[in-house]
Amino acid sequence: MVMEGETVHRGAPLPYEGAMLQVCVSPAGFYLGYVDRDGLPWSRESDYFKTSGAAGRALASGEWTPR
């Protein structure tokens, strides 16, 4: 997992070649991020969203702010 505060957006490596930004979930909420090949969290690229739908719309539209 990438160290706290590092994101792919800020230059951290992808977890594997071809990894895609996706909607992820944690106890804190939904976010846009990357997971490794095992499906484990790699990086959180966005702030949290209240719903998966809101996160999905942000991902689809590109209208979200990298953290």
mmCIF file as Biopython writes it, N, C-alpha, C and O atoms, coordinates in Angstrom:
data_model
#
loop_
_atom_site.group_PDB
_atom_site.id
_atom_site.type_symbol
_atom_site.label_atom_id
_atom_site.label_alt_id
_atom_site.label_comp_id
_atom_site.label_asym_id
_atom_site.label_entity_id
_atom_site.label_seq_id
_atom_site.pdbx_PDB_ins_code
_atom_site.Cartn_x
_atom_site.Cartn_y
_atom_site.Cartn_z
_atom_site.occupancy
_atom_site.B_iso_or_equiv
_atom_site.auth_seq_id
_atom_site.auth_asym_id
_atom_site.pdbx_PDB_model_num
ATOM 1   N N  . MET A ? 1  ? 0.836   -1.185 0.000   1.0 0.0 1  A 1 
ATOM 2   C CA . MET A ? 1  ? 0.000   0.000  0.000   1.0 0.0 1  A 1 
ATOM 3   C C  . MET A ? 1  ? 0.877   1.243  0.000   1.0 0.0 1  A 1 
ATOM 4   O O  . MET A ? 1  ? 1.947   1.267  0.609   1.0 0.0 1  A 1 
ATOM 5   N N  . VAL A ? 2  ? 0.419   2.250  -0.676  1.0 0.0 2  A 1 
ATOM 6   C CA . VAL A ? 2  ? 1.128   3.532  -0.737  1.0 0.0 2  A 1 
ATOM 7   C C  . VAL A ? 2  ? 1.075   4.178  0.645   1.0 0.0 2  A 1 
ATOM 8   O O  . VAL A ? 2  ? 0.091   4.029  1.370   1.0 0.0 2  A 1 
ATOM 9   N N  . MET A ? 3  ? 2.129   4.889  1.000   1.0 0.0 3  A 1 
ATOM 10  C CA . MET A ? 3  ? 2.178   5.567  2.296   1.0 0.0 3  A 1 
ATOM 11  C C  . MET A ? 3  ? 1.109   6.656  2.366   1.0 0.0 3  A 1 
ATOM 12  O O  . MET A ? 3  ? 0.739   7.239  1.347   1.0 0.0 3  A 1 
ATOM 13  N N  . GLU A ? 4  ? 0.621   6.924  3.562   1.0 0.0 4  A 1 
ATOM 14  C CA . GLU A ? 4  ? -0.393  7.950  3.758   1.0 0.0 4  A 1 
ATOM 15  C C  . GLU A ? 4  ? 0.087   9.282  3.177   1.0 0.0 4  A 1 
ATOM 16  O O  . GLU A ? 4  ? 1.241   9.673  3.351   1.0 0.0 4  A 1 
ATOM 17  N N  . GLY A ? 5  ? -0.811  9.958  2.494   1.0 0.0 5  A 1 
ATOM 18  C CA . GLY A ? 5  ? -0.464  11.238 1.897   1.0 0.0 5  A 1 
ATOM 19  C C  . GLY A ? 5  ? 0.058   11.126 0.472   1.0 0.0 5  A 1 
ATOM 20  O O  . GLY A ? 5  ? 0.106   12.125 -0.246  1.0 0.0 5  A 1 
ATOM 21  N N  . GLU A ? 6  ? 0.450   9.925  0.050   1.0 0.0 6  A 1 
ATOM 22  C CA . GLU A ? 6  ? 0.896   9.728  -1.324  1.0 0.0 6  A 1 
ATOM 23  C C  . GLU A ? 6  ? -0.270  9.247  -2.165  1.0 0.0 6  A 1 
ATOM 24  O O  . GLU A ? 6  ? -1.087  8.446  -1.713  1.0 0.0 6  A 1 
ATOM 25  N N  . THR A ? 7  ? -0.340  9.730  -3.366  1.0 0.0 7  A 1 
ATOM 26  C CA . THR A ? 7  ? -1.367  9.289  -4.298  1.0 0.0 7  A 1 
ATOM 27  C C  . THR A ? 7  ? -0.725  9.059  -5.652  1.0 0.0 7  A 1 
ATOM 28  O O  . THR A ? 7  ? 0.359   9.571  -5.931  1.0 0.0 7  A 1 
ATOM 29  N N  . VAL A ? 8  ? -1.390  8.296  -6.482  1.0 0.0 8  A 1 
ATOM 30  C CA . VAL A ? 8  ? -0.913  8.104  -7.842  1.0 0.0 8  A 1 
ATOM 31  C C  . VAL A ? 8  ? -0.900  9.464  -8.541  1.0 0.0 8  A 1 
ATOM 32  O O  . VAL A ? 8  ? 0.002   9.762  -9.324  1.0 0.0 8  A 1 
ATOM 33  N N  . HIS A ? 9  ? -1.902  10.273 -8.251  1.0 0.0 9  A 1 
ATOM 34  C CA . HIS A ? 9  ? -1.973  11.610 -8.832  1.0 0.0 9  A 1 
ATOM 35  C C  . HIS A ? 9  ? -0.721  12.429 -8.516  1.0 0.0 9  A 1 
ATOM 36  O O  . HIS A ? 9  ? -0.299  13.255 -9.325  1.0 0.0 9  A 1 
ATOM 37  N N  . ARG A ? 10 ? -0.134  12.204 -7.354  1.0 0.0 10 A 1 
ATOM 38  C CA . ARG A ? 10 ? 1.056   12.959 -6.939  1.0 0.0 10 A 1 
ATOM 39  C C  . ARG A ? 10 ? 2.358   12.231 -7.250  1.0 0.0 10 A 1 
ATOM 40  O O  . ARG A ? 10 ? 3.427   12.648 -6.804  1.0 0.0 10 A 1 
ATOM 41  N N  . GLY A ? 11 ? 2.274   11.156 -8.006  1.0 0.0 11 A 1 
ATOM 42  C CA . GLY A ? 11 ? 3.492   10.500 -8.453  1.0 0.0 11 A 1 
ATOM 43  C C  . GLY A ? 11 ? 3.782   9.122  -7.903  1.0 0.0 11 A 1 
ATOM 44  O O  . GLY A ? 11 ? 4.775   8.506  -8.290  1.0 0.0 11 A 1 
ATOM 45  N N  . ALA A ? 12 ? 2.944   8.619  -7.009  1.0 0.0 12 A 1 
ATOM 46  C CA . ALA A ? 12 ? 3.149   7.256  -6.518  1.0 0.0 12 A 1 
ATOM 47  C C  . ALA A ? 12 ? 2.905   6.276  -7.672  1.0 0.0 12 A 1 
ATOM 48  O O  . ALA A ? 12 ? 2.133   6.581  -8.581  1.0 0.0 12 A 1 
ATOM 49  N N  . PRO A ? 13 ? 3.537   5.128  -7.648  1.0 0.0 13 A 1 
ATOM 50  C CA . PRO A ? 13 ? 3.348   4.171  -8.744  1.0 0.0 13 A 1 
ATOM 51  C C  . PRO A ? 13 ? 1.965   3.532  -8.694  1.0 0.0 13 A 1 
ATOM 52  O O  . PRO A ? 13 ? 1.337   3.456  -7.638  1.0 0.0 13 A 1 
ATOM 53  N N  . LEU A ? 14 ? 1.508   3.077  -9.844  1.0 0.0 14 A 1 
ATOM 54  C CA . LEU A ? 14 ? 0.282   2.278  -9.886  1.0 0.0 14 A 1 
ATOM 55  C C  . LEU A ? 14 ? 0.551   0.953  -9.173  1.0 0.0 14 A 1 
ATOM 56  O O  . LEU A ? 14 ? 1.699   0.512  -9.115  1.0 0.0 14 A 1 
ATOM 57  N N  . PRO A ? 15 ? -0.472  0.318  -8.638  1.0 0.0 15 A 1 
ATOM 58  C CA . PRO A ? 15 ? -0.241  -0.969 -7.967  1.0 0.0 15 A 1 
ATOM 59  C C  . PRO A ? 15 ? 0.191   -2.059 -8.946  1.0 0.0 15 A 1 
ATOM 60  O O  . PRO A ? 15 ? 0.883   -3.002 -8.562  1.0 0.0 15 A 1 
ATOM 61  N N  . TYR A ? 16 ? -0.211  -1.932 -10.195 1.0 0.0 16 A 1 
ATOM 62  C CA . TYR A ? 16 ? 0.206   -2.846 -11.259 1.0 0.0 16 A 1 
ATOM 63  C C  . TYR A ? 16 ? -0.104  -2.169 -12.592 1.0 0.0 16 A 1 
ATOM 64  O O  . TYR A ? 16 ? -0.958  -1.285 -12.659 1.0 0.0 16 A 1 
ATOM 65  N N  . GLU A ? 17 ? 0.574   -2.575 -13.626 1.0 0.0 17 A 1 
ATOM 66  C CA . GLU A ? 17 ? 0.373   -1.976 -14.939 1.0 0.0 17 A 1 
ATOM 67  C C  . GLU A ? 17 ? -1.069  -2.151 -15.386 1.0 0.0 17 A 1 
ATOM 68  O O  . GLU A ? 17 ? -1.608  -3.257 -15.342 1.0 0.0 17 A 1 
ATOM 69  N N  . GLY A ? 18 ? -1.683  -1.078 -15.809 1.0 0.0 18 A 1 
ATOM 70  C CA . GLY A ? 18 ? -3.059  -1.126 -16.290 1.0 0.0 18 A 1 
ATOM 71  C C  . GLY A ? 18 ? -4.113  -0.931 -15.213 1.0 0.0 18 A 1 
ATOM 72  O O  . GLY A ? 18 ? -5.307  -0.974 -15.511 1.0 0.0 18 A 1 
ATOM 73  N N  . ALA A ? 19 ? -3.703  -0.718 -13.972 1.0 0.0 19 A 1 
ATOM 74  C CA . ALA A ? 19 ? -4.674  -0.491 -12.892 1.0 0.0 19 A 1 
ATOM 75  C C  . ALA A ? 19 ? -5.534  0.722  -13.231 1.0 0.0 19 A 1 
ATOM 76  O O  . ALA A ? 19 ? -5.043  1.720  -13.758 1.0 0.0 19 A 1 
ATOM 77  N N  . MET A ? 20 ? -6.817  0.621  -12.923 1.0 0.0 20 A 1 
ATOM 78  C CA . MET A ? 20 ? -7.766  1.684  -13.240 1.0 0.0 20 A 1 
ATOM 79  C C  . MET A ? 20 ? -8.318  2.307  -11.961 1.0 0.0 20 A 1 
ATOM 80  O O  . MET A ? 20 ? -8.553  1.620  -10.967 1.0 0.0 20 A 1 
ATOM 81  N N  . LEU A ? 21 ? -8.515  3.604  -12.009 1.0 0.0 21 A 1 
ATOM 82  C CA . LEU A ? 21 ? -9.172  4.311  -10.921 1.0 0.0 21 A 1 
ATOM 83  C C  . LEU A ? 21 ? -10.588 3.771  -10.796 1.0 0.0 21 A 1 
ATOM 84  O O  . LEU A ? 21 ? -11.258 3.554  -11.805 1.0 0.0 21 A 1 
ATOM 85  N N  . GLN A ? 22 ? -11.050 3.552  -9.570  1.0 0.0 22 A 1 
ATOM 86  C CA . GLN A ? 22 ? -12.378 2.975  -9.371  1.0 0.0 22 A 1 
ATOM 87  C C  . GLN A ? 22 ? -12.999 3.474  -8.084  1.0 0.0 22 A 1 
ATOM 88  O O  . GLN A ? 22 ? -12.339 4.098  -7.253  1.0 0.0 22 A 1 
ATOM 89  N N  . VAL A ? 23 ? -14.288 3.186  -7.934  1.0 0.0 23 A 1 
ATOM 90  C CA . VAL A ? 23 ? -14.991 3.505  -6.695  1.0 0.0 23 A 1 
ATOM 91  C C  . VAL A ? 23 ? -14.623 2.438  -5.674  1.0 0.0 23 A 1 
ATOM 92  O O  . VAL A ? 23 ? -14.753 1.242  -5.933  1.0 0.0 23 A 1 
ATOM 93  N N  . CYS A ? 24 ? -14.163 2.886  -4.512  1.0 0.0 24 A 1 
ATOM 94  C CA . CYS A ? 24 ? -13.785 1.993  -3.418  1.0 0.0 24 A 1 
ATOM 95  C C  . CYS A ? 24 ? -14.631 2.357  -2.195  1.0 0.0 24 A 1 
ATOM 96  O O  . CYS A ? 24 ? -15.251 3.419  -2.150  1.0 0.0 24 A 1 
ATOM 97  N N  . VAL A ? 25 ? -14.644 1.469  -1.213  1.0 0.0 25 A 1 
ATOM 98  C CA . VAL A ? 25 ? -15.413 1.734  -0.003  1.0 0.0 25 A 1 
ATOM 99  C C  . VAL A ? 25 ? -14.574 1.400  1.224   1.0 0.0 25 A 1 
ATOM 100 O O  . VAL A ? 25 ? -13.776 0.463  1.217   1.0 0.0 25 A 1 
ATOM 101 N N  . SER A ? 26 ? -14.773 2.184  2.269   1.0 0.0 26 A 1 
ATOM 102 C CA . SER A ? 26 ? -14.143 1.943  3.560   1.0 0.0 26 A 1 
ATOM 103 C C  . SER A ? 26 ? -15.168 2.312  4.625   1.0 0.0 26 A 1 
ATOM 104 O O  . SER A ? 26 ? -16.233 2.835  4.294   1.0 0.0 26 A 1 
ATOM 105 N N  . PRO A ? 27 ? -14.875 2.054  5.888   1.0 0.0 27 A 1 
ATOM 106 C CA . PRO A ? 27 ? -15.812 2.453  6.937   1.0 0.0 27 A 1 
ATOM 107 C C  . PRO A ? 27 ? -16.111 3.957  6.935   1.0 0.0 27 A 1 
ATOM 108 O O  . PRO A ? 27 ? -17.157 4.378  7.428   1.0 0.0 27 A 1 
ATOM 109 N N  . ALA A ? 28 ? -15.207 4.765  6.387   1.0 0.0 28 A 1 
ATOM 110 C CA . ALA A ? 28 ? -15.401 6.218  6.356   1.0 0.0 28 A 1 
ATOM 111 C C  . ALA A ? 28 ? -16.298 6.671  5.207   1.0 0.0 28 A 1 
ATOM 112 O O  . ALA A ? 28 ? -16.813 7.789  5.234   1.0 0.0 28 A 1 
ATOM 113 N N  . GLY A ? 29 ? -16.494 5.824  4.204   1.0 0.0 29 A 1 
ATOM 114 C CA . GLY A ? 29 ? -17.334 6.199  3.070   1.0 0.0 29 A 1 
ATOM 115 C C  . GLY A ? 29 ? -16.757 5.693  1.764   1.0 0.0 29 A 1 
ATOM 116 O O  . GLY A ? 29 ? -15.871 4.838  1.744   1.0 0.0 29 A 1 
ATOM 117 N N  . PHE A ? 30 ? -17.270 6.233  0.680   1.0 0.0 30 A 1 
ATOM 118 C CA . PHE A ? 30 ? -16.864 5.845  -0.666  1.0 0.0 30 A 1 
ATOM 119 C C  . PHE A ? 30 ? -15.835 6.838  -1.181  1.0 0.0 30 A 1 
ATOM 120 O O  . PHE A ? 30 ? -15.903 8.028  -0.873  1.0 0.0 30 A 1 
ATOM 121 N N  . TYR A ? 31 ? -14.889 6.353  -1.960  1.0 0.0 31 A 1 
ATOM 122 C CA . TYR A ? 31 ? -13.842 7.225  -2.487  1.0 0.0 31 A 1 
ATOM 123 C C  . TYR A ? 31 ? -13.361 6.676  -3.817  1.0 0.0 31 A 1 
ATOM 124 O O  . TYR A ? 31 ? -13.666 5.538  -4.176  1.0 0.0 31 A 1 
ATOM 125 N N  . LEU A ? 32 ? -12.612 7.483  -4.542  1.0 0.0 32 A 1 
ATOM 126 C CA . LEU A ? 32 ? -11.980 7.041  -5.778  1.0 0.0 32 A 1 
ATOM 127 C C  . LEU A ? 32 ? -10.556 6.655  -5.448  1.0 0.0 32 A 1 
ATOM 128 O O  . LEU A ? 32 ? -9.831  7.404  -4.792  1.0 0.0 32 A 1 
ATOM 129 N N  . GLY A ? 33 ? -10.163 5.485  -5.904  1.0 0.0 33 A 1 
ATOM 130 C CA . GLY A ? 33 ? -8.837  5.015  -5.573  1.0 0.0 33 A 1 
ATOM 131 C C  . GLY A ? 33 ? -8.414  3.838  -6.419  1.0 0.0 33 A 1 
ATOM 132 O O  . GLY A ? 33 ? -9.078  3.462  -7.384  1.0 0.0 33 A 1 
ATOM 133 N N  . TYR A ? 34 ? -7.307  3.274  -6.035  1.0 0.0 34 A 1 
ATOM 134 C CA . TYR A ? 34 ? -6.742  2.110  -6.706  1.0 0.0 34 A 1 
ATOM 135 C C  . TYR A ? 34 ? -6.656  0.972  -5.709  1.0 0.0 34 A 1 
ATOM 136 O O  . TYR A ? 34 ? -6.469  1.180  -4.510  1.0 0.0 34 A 1 
ATOM 137 N N  . VAL A ? 35 ? -6.799  -0.234 -6.232  1.0 0.0 35 A 1 
ATOM 138 C CA . VAL A ? 35 ? -6.606  -1.441 -5.419  1.0 0.0 35 A 1 
ATOM 139 C C  . VAL A ? 35 ? -5.514  -2.274 -6.076  1.0 0.0 35 A 1 
ATOM 140 O O  . VAL A ? 35 ? -5.237  -2.122 -7.266  1.0 0.0 35 A 1 
ATOM 141 N N  . ASP A ? 36 ? -4.897  -3.153 -5.296  1.0 0.0 36 A 1 
ATOM 142 C CA . ASP A ? 36 ? -3.866  -4.018 -5.862  1.0 0.0 36 A 1 
ATOM 143 C C  . ASP A ? 36 ? -4.513  -5.233 -6.528  1.0 0.0 36 A 1 
ATOM 144 O O  . ASP A ? 36 ? -5.738  -5.343 -6.569  1.0 0.0 36 A 1 
ATOM 145 N N  . ARG A ? 37 ? -3.707  -6.125 -7.039  1.0 0.0 37 A 1 
ATOM 146 C CA . ARG A ? 37 ? -4.237  -7.296 -7.767  1.0 0.0 37 A 1 
ATOM 147 C C  . ARG A ? 37 ? -5.104  -8.193 -6.882  1.0 0.0 37 A 1 
ATOM 148 O O  . ARG A ? 37 ? -5.941  -8.940 -7.389  1.0 0.0 37 A 1 
ATOM 149 N N  . ASP A ? 38 ? -4.910  -8.123 -5.577  1.0 0.0 38 A 1 
ATOM 150 C CA . ASP A ? 38 ? -5.713  -8.924 -4.649  1.0 0.0 38 A 1 
ATOM 151 C C  . ASP A ? 38 ? -6.983  -8.200 -4.212  1.0 0.0 38 A 1 
ATOM 152 O O  . ASP A ? 38 ? -7.759  -8.734 -3.420  1.0 0.0 38 A 1 
ATOM 153 N N  . GLY A ? 39 ? -7.198  -6.996 -4.719  1.0 0.0 39 A 1 
ATOM 154 C CA . GLY A ? 39 ? -8.376  -6.220 -4.344  1.0 0.0 39 A 1 
ATOM 155 C C  . GLY A ? 39 ? -8.207  -5.434 -3.065  1.0 0.0 39 A 1 
ATOM 156 O O  . GLY A ? 39 ? -9.178  -4.894 -2.535  1.0 0.0 39 A 1 
ATOM 157 N N  . LEU A ? 40 ? -6.991  -5.361 -2.562  1.0 0.0 40 A 1 
ATOM 158 C CA . LEU A ? 40 ? -6.718  -4.608 -1.333  1.0 0.0 40 A 1 
ATOM 159 C C  . LEU A ? 40 ? -6.461  -3.144 -1.657  1.0 0.0 40 A 1 
ATOM 160 O O  . LEU A ? 40 ? -5.922  -2.841 -2.722  1.0 0.0 40 A 1 
ATOM 161 N N  . PRO A ? 41 ? -6.831  -2.232 -0.772  1.0 0.0 41 A 1 
ATOM 162 C CA . PRO A ? 41 ? -6.638  -0.804 -1.042  1.0 0.0 41 A 1 
ATOM 163 C C  . PRO A ? 41 ? -5.179  -0.468 -1.320  1.0 0.0 41 A 1 
ATOM 164 O O  . PRO A ? 41 ? -4.281  -0.951 -0.630  1.0 0.0 41 A 1 
ATOM 165 N N  . TRP A ? 42 ? -4.947  0.360  -2.329  1.0 0.0 42 A 1 
ATOM 166 C CA . TRP A ? 42 ? -3.604  0.817  -2.668  1.0 0.0 42 A 1 
ATOM 167 C C  . TRP A ? 42 ? -3.463  2.304  -2.375  1.0 0.0 42 A 1 
ATOM 168 O O  . TRP A ? 42 ? -2.523  2.724  -1.699  1.0 0.0 42 A 1 
ATOM 169 N N  . SER A ? 43 ? -4.408  3.105  -2.889  1.0 0.0 43 A 1 
ATOM 170 C CA . SER A ? 43 ? -4.353  4.543  -2.627  1.0 0.0 43 A 1 
ATOM 171 C C  . SER A ? 43 ? -5.756  5.135  -2.668  1.0 0.0 43 A 1 
ATOM 172 O O  . SER A ? 43 ? -6.633  4.656  -3.385  1.0 0.0 43 A 1 
ATOM 173 N N  . ARG A ? 44 ? -5.941  6.182  -1.886  1.0 0.0 44 A 1 
ATOM 174 C CA . ARG A ? 44 ? -7.187  6.945  -1.910  1.0 0.0 44 A 1 
ATOM 175 C C  . ARG A ? 44 ? -6.872  8.246  -2.615  1.0 0.0 44 A 1 
ATOM 176 O O  . ARG A ? 44 ? -6.103  9.062  -2.107  1.0 0.0 44 A 1 
ATOM 177 N N  . GLU A ? 45 ? -7.462  8.444  -3.781  1.0 0.0 45 A 1 
ATOM 178 C CA . GLU A ? 45 ? -7.155  9.592  -4.621  1.0 0.0 45 A 1 
ATOM 179 C C  . GLU A ? 45 ? -8.084  10.773 -4.371  1.0 0.0 45 A 1 
ATOM 180 O O  . GLU A ? 45 ? -7.731  11.909 -4.685  1.0 0.0 45 A 1 
ATOM 181 N N  . SER A ? 46 ? -9.259  10.526 -3.814  1.0 0.0 46 A 1 
ATOM 182 C CA . SER A ? 46 ? -10.255 11.588 -3.625  1.0 0.0 46 A 1 
ATOM 183 C C  . SER A ? 46 ? -10.653 11.701 -2.161  1.0 0.0 46 A 1 
ATOM 184 O O  . SER A ? 46 ? -10.266 10.889 -1.321  1.0 0.0 46 A 1 
ATOM 185 N N  . ASP A ? 47 ? -11.436 12.728 -1.888  1.0 0.0 47 A 1 
ATOM 186 C CA . ASP A ? 47 ? -12.092 12.807 -0.594  1.0 0.0 47 A 1 
ATOM 187 C C  . ASP A ? 47 ? -13.207 11.772 -0.581  1.0 0.0 47 A 1 
ATOM 188 O O  . ASP A ? 47 ? -13.422 11.070 -1.569  1.0 0.0 47 A 1 
ATOM 189 N N  . TYR A ? 48 ? -13.915 11.679 0.542   1.0 0.0 48 A 1 
ATOM 190 C CA . TYR A ? 48 ? -14.991 10.705 0.663   1.0 0.0 48 A 1 
ATOM 191 C C  . TYR A ? 48 ? -16.303 11.249 0.104   1.0 0.0 48 A 1 
ATOM 192 O O  . TYR A ? 48 ? -16.571 12.449 0.146   1.0 0.0 48 A 1 
ATOM 193 N N  . PHE A ? 49 ? -17.104 10.334 -0.418  1.0 0.0 49 A 1 
ATOM 194 C CA . PHE A ? 49 ? -18.455 10.624 -0.897  1.0 0.0 49 A 1 
ATOM 195 C C  . PHE A ? 49 ? -19.435 9.885  0.000   1.0 0.0 49 A 1 
ATOM 196 O O  . PHE A ? 49 ? -19.102 8.844  0.568   1.0 0.0 49 A 1 
ATOM 197 N N  . LYS A ? 50 ? -20.654 10.428 0.130   1.0 0.0 50 A 1 
ATOM 198 C CA . LYS A ? 50 ? -21.649 9.805  1.004   1.0 0.0 50 A 1 
ATOM 199 C C  . LYS A ? 50 ? -22.229 8.528  0.410   1.0 0.0 50 A 1 
ATOM 200 O O  . LYS A ? 50 ? -22.614 7.621  1.148   1.0 0.0 50 A 1 
ATOM 201 N N  . THR A ? 51 ? -22.296 8.448  -0.927  1.0 0.0 51 A 1 
ATOM 202 C CA . THR A ? 51 ? -22.885 7.273  -1.566  1.0 0.0 51 A 1 
ATOM 203 C C  . THR A ? 51 ? -21.979 6.763  -2.687  1.0 0.0 51 A 1 
ATOM 204 O O  . THR A ? 51 ? -21.138 7.493  -3.211  1.0 0.0 51 A 1 
ATOM 205 N N  . SER A ? 52 ? -22.174 5.498  -3.037  1.0 0.0 52 A 1 
ATOM 206 C CA . SER A ? 52 ? -21.411 4.949  -4.163  1.0 0.0 52 A 1 
ATOM 207 C C  . SER A ? 52 ? -21.839 5.618  -5.460  1.0 0.0 52 A 1 
ATOM 208 O O  . SER A ? 52 ? -21.027 5.797  -6.367  1.0 0.0 52 A 1 
ATOM 209 N N  . GLY A ? 53 ? -23.119 5.989  -5.550  1.0 0.0 53 A 1 
ATOM 210 C CA . GLY A ? 53 ? -23.610 6.668  -6.744  1.0 0.0 53 A 1 
ATOM 211 C C  . GLY A ? 53 ? -22.920 8.001  -6.961  1.0 0.0 53 A 1 
ATOM 212 O O  . GLY A ? 53 ? -22.548 8.335  -8.085  1.0 0.0 53 A 1 
ATOM 213 N N  . ALA A ? 54 ? -22.748 8.759  -5.895  1.0 0.0 54 A 1 
ATOM 214 C CA . ALA A ? 54 ? -22.071 10.050 -6.002  1.0 0.0 54 A 1 
ATOM 215 C C  . ALA A ? 54 ? -20.624 9.863  -6.433  1.0 0.0 54 A 1 
ATOM 216 O O  . ALA A ? 54 ? -20.112 10.630 -7.249  1.0 0.0 54 A 1 
ATOM 217 N N  . ALA A ? 55 ? -19.968 8.854  -5.894  1.0 0.0 55 A 1 
ATOM 218 C CA . ALA A ? 55 ? -18.587 8.573  -6.277  1.0 0.0 55 A 1 
ATOM 219 C C  . ALA A ? 55 ? -18.522 8.130  -7.734  1.0 0.0 55 A 1 
ATOM 220 O O  . ALA A ? 55 ? -17.635 8.553  -8.474  1.0 0.0 55 A 1 
ATOM 221 N N  . GLY A ? 56 ? -19.447 7.289  -8.142  1.0 0.0 56 A 1 
ATOM 222 C CA . GLY A ? 56 ? -19.488 6.819  -9.528  1.0 0.0 56 A 1 
ATOM 223 C C  . GLY A ? 56 ? -19.721 7.947  -10.515 1.0 0.0 56 A 1 
ATOM 224 O O  . GLY A ? 56 ? -19.105 7.988  -11.580 1.0 0.0 56 A 1 
ATOM 225 N N  . ARG A ? 57 ? -20.610 8.858  -10.162 1.0 0.0 57 A 1 
ATOM 226 C CA . ARG A ? 57 ? -20.864 10.007 -11.038 1.0 0.0 57 A 1 
ATOM 227 C C  . ARG A ? 57 ? -19.629 10.890 -11.141 1.0 0.0 57 A 1 
ATOM 228 O O  . ARG A ? 57 ? -19.312 11.389 -12.221 1.0 0.0 57 A 1 
ATOM 229 N N  . ALA A ? 58 ? -18.933 11.088 -10.029 1.0 0.0 58 A 1 
ATOM 230 C CA . ALA A ? 58 ? -17.710 11.896 -10.048 1.0 0.0 58 A 1 
ATOM 231 C C  . ALA A ? 58 ? -16.654 11.230 -10.932 1.0 0.0 58 A 1 
ATOM 232 O O  . ALA A ? 58 ? -15.980 11.903 -11.711 1.0 0.0 58 A 1 
ATOM 233 N N  . LEU A ? 59 ? -16.515 9.928  -10.810 1.0 0.0 59 A 1 
ATOM 234 C CA . LEU A ? 59 ? -15.545 9.200  -11.624 1.0 0.0 59 A 1 
ATOM 235 C C  . LEU A ? 59 ? -15.907 9.314  -13.105 1.0 0.0 59 A 1 
ATOM 236 O O  . LEU A ? 59 ? -15.045 9.595  -13.937 1.0 0.0 59 A 1 
ATOM 237 N N  . ALA A ? 60 ? -17.169 9.097  -13.428 1.0 0.0 60 A 1 
ATOM 238 C CA . ALA A ? 60 ? -17.611 9.128  -14.828 1.0 0.0 60 A 1 
ATOM 239 C C  . ALA A ? 60 ? -17.458 10.512 -15.455 1.0 0.0 60 A 1 
ATOM 240 O O  . ALA A ? 60 ? -17.099 10.633 -16.626 1.0 0.0 60 A 1 
ATOM 241 N N  . SER A ? 61 ? -17.728 11.538 -14.680 1.0 0.0 61 A 1 
ATOM 242 C CA . SER A ? 61 ? -17.690 12.901 -15.209 1.0 0.0 61 A 1 
ATOM 243 C C  . SER A ? 61 ? -16.292 13.516 -15.137 1.0 0.0 61 A 1 
ATOM 244 O O  . SER A ? 61 ? -16.001 14.484 -15.840 1.0 0.0 61 A 1 
ATOM 245 N N  . GLY A ? 62 ? -15.430 12.958 -14.290 1.0 0.0 62 A 1 
ATOM 246 C CA . GLY A ? 62 ? -14.115 13.548 -14.079 1.0 0.0 62 A 1 
ATOM 247 C C  . GLY A ? 62 ? -14.153 14.770 -13.180 1.0 0.0 62 A 1 
ATOM 248 O O  . GLY A ? 62 ? -13.153 15.472 -13.028 1.0 0.0 62 A 1 
ATOM 249 N N  . GLU A ? 63 ? -15.314 15.021 -12.583 1.0 0.0 63 A 1 
ATOM 250 C CA . GLU A ? 63 ? -15.483 16.196 -11.737 1.0 0.0 63 A 1 
ATOM 251 C C  . GLU A ? 63 ? -15.280 15.835 -10.268 1.0 0.0 63 A 1 
ATOM 252 O O  . GLU A ? 63 ? -16.237 15.662 -9.514  1.0 0.0 63 A 1 
ATOM 253 N N  . TRP A ? 64 ? -14.022 15.726 -9.889  1.0 0.0 64 A 1 
ATOM 254 C CA . TRP A ? 64 ? -13.636 15.477 -8.500  1.0 0.0 64 A 1 
ATOM 255 C C  . TRP A ? 64 ? -12.258 16.074 -8.299  1.0 0.0 64 A 1 
ATOM 256 O O  . TRP A ? 64 ? -11.519 16.300 -9.257  1.0 0.0 64 A 1 
ATOM 257 N N  . THR A ? 65 ? -11.925 16.323 -7.072  1.0 0.0 65 A 1 
ATOM 258 C CA . THR A ? 65 ? -10.666 16.979 -6.750  1.0 0.0 65 A 1 
ATOM 259 C C  . THR A ? 65 ? -9.684  15.972 -6.167  1.0 0.0 65 A 1 
ATOM 260 O O  . THR A ? 65 ? -9.974  15.341 -5.151  1.0 0.0 65 A 1 
ATOM 261 N N  . PRO A ? 66 ? -8.519  15.816 -6.803  1.0 0.0 66 A 1 
ATOM 262 C CA . PRO A ? 66 ? -7.506  14.925 -6.222  1.0 0.0 66 A 1 
ATOM 263 C C  . PRO A ? 66 ? -7.065  15.459 -4.851  1.0 0.0 66 A 1 
ATOM 264 O O  . PRO A ? 66 ? -7.017  16.669 -4.629  1.0 0.0 66 A 1 
ATOM 265 N N  . ARG A ? 67 ? -6.752  14.552 -3.959  1.0 0.0 67 A 1 
ATOM 266 C CA . ARG A ? 67 ? -6.307  14.987 -2.632  1.0 0.0 67 A 1 
ATOM 267 C C  . ARG A ? 67 ? -4.814  15.034 -2.556  1.0 0.0 67 A 1 
ATOM 268 O O  . ARG A ? 67 ? -4.260  15.380 -1.512  1.0 0.0 67 A 1 
#
